[in-house]
Amino acid sequence: MPPPETPFRAGFAALLGKPNAGKSTLLNAIVGAKLAAVSALPQTTRDKFSGIYSDDSRQIVFVDLPGLVTPDDRLNECLHSNVREGISGVEVVIHLVDVADKEPAGDEVVRAVASVRGPIILVVNKIDGSHARVDAGSWAGEHLPPEMKKRYATILGVSAREKKGLDGLLSAIGAHLPEGPPLYDTDILTNRDLRYLSQEMIREKAFQFLHEELPYSTAVLIEEFTERAEGKWYIRAVVYVERDSQKGIVIGNGGATLKKISTAARRDIEALCGAPVYLELFVKTREKWRRNDSDLRMFGLTPPKRGKPRKTKP
């Protein structure tokens, strides 16, 4: 008798972790394309983002979440809300930690892990270079409290940068997915459109070329995204900053910095589109946009409802 067919499995897996743990790098490595913005600076990811991995036996819809931080303004409250929403309604949560993190069990991490109702896979990332021989299970025993370690269904080590350990991770995730047909066409890699992906690529390059603190005051909005008759895409986008004094930093001497951002972003967008791209960038000021709900909505974020003020005794 022929062996029984392996049932197809499909479902959602959320990528949870502190800023700079490598969630976006891992997502890009798994799907085999650069989709999510990546930067050496934390908080590059600002919105929930889905990348889709499909093979003959499973489809995993990865939800890349913002890094876990203590919210200190409305922007970070948005990111915190996105994390809470992202870890609910998924089949499995992947908690990604940096092997070099000396404080992997901070308050925000402990609270987030405790709030997950389904299975969690702990993935120790960046096991390469001087950390190439680290055993993930032993690392967890040394760096995490026992009650937290018990919460994980599986503990694995990977190097997202070197694409090591990914097959084992995919198998571990697949074991938690329900049987069923694919949720999306198996030939697509994301549920986001080219306009959104292009916007993220521009923001990634702004993070890359600007000073250490300034990227957190920047946002990007695409105003026009059209395919012209000659097969070339035209994109007009605006890089927003919070103060007029920051505009000169983004533009640079003689426009040099803005040109670097534009050139690097255009290359990535052309790789996504598979066609020539004409990218036109502008810089504008939007004062205190990180604290303004209407501005946050303009940038595609959903501010959480504000808590009711506490009543004080007379």
C-alpha positions in Angstrom: 0.0 0.0 0.0 1.2 3.5 -0.8 2.1 5.6 2.3 -0.6 7.9 3.5 -0.4 11.5 2.4 1.0 14.0 4.9 -1.9 16.3 5.8 -1.4 19.9 4.8 -1.2 22.4 7.7 -1.7 26.1 7.7 -1.8 28.8 10.3 -0.4 31.9 11.9 2.8 32.3 13.9 3.7 35.6 15.7 7.3 36.8 16.1 7.7 38.2 19.6 10.8 39.8 21.1 12.8 42.8 22.3 14.0 45.4 19.8 16.9 44.2 17.7 16.4 40.5 18.5 16.4 39.9 14.7 12.7 39.2 14.1 12.6 41.0 10.7 15.9 39.4 9.6 14.5 36.0 10.5 11.3 36.6 8.6 13.2 37.7 5.5 15.5 34.6 5.7 12.6 32.2 6.0 10.5 33.6 3.1 13.6 34.1 0.9 13.1 37.7 0.1 13.6 41.1 1.6 10.2 42.1 2.8 10.5 43.5 6.3 12.6 46.6 7.1 15.8 45.7 8.9 18.1 48.0 10.8 20.8 47.8 13.5 18.7 50.3 15.5 15.8 49.1 17.6 12.1 49.8 16.8 12.5 49.6 13.0 9.3 47.6 12.9 6.3 49.8 13.7 3.4 47.8 12.5 2.3 44.2 12.4 3.6 42.7 9.2 3.0 39.4 7.6 5.4 37.2 5.6 4.2 33.9 4.1 6.2 30.7 3.9 4.7 27.9 1.8 6.0 24.4 0.9 4.4 21.1 0.0 3.1 20.3 3.5 2.5 23.6 5.2 1.8 27.3 5.0 3.0 29.6 7.8 1.8 33.2 8.0 4.4 35.0 10.1 3.3 38.1 11.9 6.3 40.3 12.6 5.6 42.4 15.6 7.2 45.6 17.0 9.9 45.2 19.6 8.8 44.9 23.3 9.4 48.3 25.0 7.9 50.3 27.8 5.5 52.8 26.1 6.5 56.4 26.8 4.6 58.2 24.0 1.6 57.6 21.8 3.8 56.0 19.1 5.1 53.4 21.5 1.6 52.9 22.9 0.6 52.0 19.3 3.5 49.6 19.0 2.6 48.1 22.4 -1.0 47.6 21.3 0.1 46.0 18.1 2.1 43.4 20.1 -0.9 42.6 22.3 -3.1 42.1 19.3 -0.5 40.2 17.4 0.0 37.5 20.0 -3.7 36.8 20.2 -5.5 34.7 17.6 -2.3 32.9 16.3 -1.6 29.2 16.5 1.9 29.6 18.0 4.2 32.4 19.2 7.9 32.4 18.5 9.8 34.3 21.2 13.0 35.4 19.7 15.9 36.4 21.9 19.4 37.6 21.1 22.1 35.2 22.5 24.1 38.2 23.6 21.3 39.8 25.5 22.4 40.1 29.1 18.8 40.9 30.3 16.5 38.7 28.2 13.8 38.5 30.9 12.9 42.1 31.5 9.5 43.2 32.8 7.9 43.7 29.4 9.1 40.3 28.2 7.9 38.5 31.2 4.4 40.1 30.9 4.2 39.4 27.2 5.1 35.7 27.6 2.7 35.3 30.5 -0.1 36.8 28.4 0.2 34.2 25.6 -2.4 31.5 25.9 -1.1 29.1 23.2 2.2 27.3 22.7 5.4 29.3 22.6 8.7 28.4 20.9 11.8 30.0 22.4 14.3 30.7 19.6 17.8 31.8 20.6 19.1 33.9 17.7 22.5 35.0 16.5 24.2 31.6 17.3 27.1 32.3 15.0 30.6 33.8 15.2 31.8 33.7 18.8 28.5 32.2 19.9 28.4 29.4 17.4 28.8 26.7 20.0 26.1 27.9 22.3 23.4 25.3 23.2 20.0 27.0 23.2 18.6 24.8 26.0 21.6 25.5 28.3 21.5 29.2 27.5 17.8 29.3 28.5 18.6 27.5 31.8 21.3 30.1 32.6 19.5 33.3 31.5 15.8 32.7 32.2 13.9 32.1 35.4 12.8 28.4 35.8 9.1 29.3 35.7 9.5 31.1 32.4 11.6 28.4 30.8 8.8 25.9 31.6 6.4 27.9 29.5 8.1 27.0 26.3 7.0 24.0 24.2 10.3 23.9 22.4 13.7 25.6 22.7 15.8 26.0 19.5 18.9 27.9 18.4 19.2 29.6 15.0 21.3 32.1 13.1 18.9 34.2 11.0 21.8 36.0 9.4 23.5 32.8 8.3 20.2 31.0 7.7 21.1 28.2 10.1 18.6 26.1 12.1 15.6 27.3 10.0 14.5 23.9 8.9 14.2 22.7 12.5 12.2 25.9 13.4 9.8 25.4 10.5 9.2 21.8 11.6 8.5 22.9 15.2 6.1 25.6 14.0 4.3 23.2 11.6 3.6 20.8 14.4 1.4 23.4 16.1 -0.6 24.3 13.0 -4.1 22.8 12.3 -4.8 20.7 9.3 -6.4 22.6 6.5 -5.9 24.3 3.1 -3.6 27.2 2.5 -4.8 30.5 3.8 -3.2 32.4 0.9 -2.1 31.5 -2.7 1.1 29.5 -2.2 3.1 31.7 -4.6 2.8 34.9 -2.7 5.2 36.0 0.0 3.3 38.7 1.9 -0.2 40.1 2.3 1.1 43.6 2.0 1.1 45.5 -1.3 4.1 47.1 -3.1 3.2 50.5 -1.9 3.5 49.5 1.8 6.7 47.5 1.1 8.2 50.5 -0.7 7.4 52.8 2.2 9.1 50.4 4.6 12.2 50.3 2.4 12.5 54.1 2.4 12.1 54.2 6.2 14.7 51.5 6.6 17.2 53.5 4.6 16.4 56.6 6.7 17.2 54.6 9.8 20.5 53.5 8.1 21.8 56.8 7.1 20.6 59.2 9.8 22.1 60.0 13.2 21.4 57.6 16.1 18.6 59.5 17.7 16.9 61.1 14.6 15.4 58.0 13.1 12.8 57.8 15.9 11.5 61.2 14.9 11.1 60.2 11.2 8.1 58.7 9.4 7.5 58.1 5.7 4.4 58.5 3.7 4.0 57.7 0.0 1.9 60.3 -1.8 1.9 58.8 -5.3 2.7 55.3 -6.5 1.9 54.8 -10.2 3.1 52.6 -13.0 3.8 54.7 -16.1 3.2 53.6 -19.7 6.9 52.9 -20.3 6.9 50.3 -17.6 8.6 52.4 -15.0 7.2 53.0 -11.5 6.9 56.6 -10.3 7.0 57.0 -6.5 6.7 60.3 -4.7 7.3 60.0 -0.9 7.8 62.3 2.0 10.1 61.8 4.9 8.5 63.6 7.9 10.5 64.9 10.9 9.3 66.6 14.1 11.3 69.8 14.0 12.4 72.2 11.3 16.0 71.9 12.6 15.9 68.1 11.7 15.1 68.7 8.0 18.6 69.9 7.3 20.0 66.7 8.8 17.8 64.5 6.7 18.7 66.5 3.5 22.4 66.7 4.3 25.0 69.0 2.8 23.9 69.7 -0.8 21.2 67.1 -0.5 23.8 64.3 0.0 22.1 62.4 2.8 18.7 62.4 1.1 20.3 61.2 -2.1 21.9 58.3 -0.2 18.5 57.3 1.3 16.8 57.6 -2.1 19.4 55.7 -4.0 19.6 52.8 -1.6 15.8 52.6 -1.2 15.3 52.7 -5.0 17.5 49.6 -5.4 15.5 47.6 -2.9 12.2 48.7 -4.4 13.3 47.8 -7.9 14.2 44.4 -6.7 10.6 44.1 -5.2 8.9 45.5 -8.3 11.1 43.8 -10.9 11.0 47.0 -12.9 12.8 50.4 -13.0 11.7 52.9 -10.4 11.9 56.7 -10.3 11.8 57.7 -6.6 11.3 61.3 -5.6 11.8 62.2 -2.0 10.8 65.3 0.0 11.3 66.3 3.6 8.6 68.0 5.7 8.0 68.9 9.3 5.1 67.5 11.3 5.6 68.7 14.9 5.1 66.2 17.7 3.6 63.6 15.3 4.6 60.8 17.7 2.2 62.2 20.3 -0.7 63.1 18.0 -3.4 60.5 17.3 -4.5 62.0 14.0 -0.9 62.1 12.7 -0.3 58.5 13.8 -3.5 57.4 11.9 -2.1 59.3 8.8 0.9 57.1 9.0 -1.2 54.0 9.1 -1.0 53.3 12.9 -4.0 52.8 15.1 -3.7 54.5 18.5 -5.2 52.5 21.4 -8.0 54.0 23.4 -6.9 56.2 26.2 -7.6 54.9 29.7 -10.2 56.7 31.8 -8.7 59.1 34.3 -8.9 57.8 37.8 -11.4 59.4 40.1 -9.9 61.2 43.1 -11.5 61.4 46.5 -12.8 64.8 47.5 
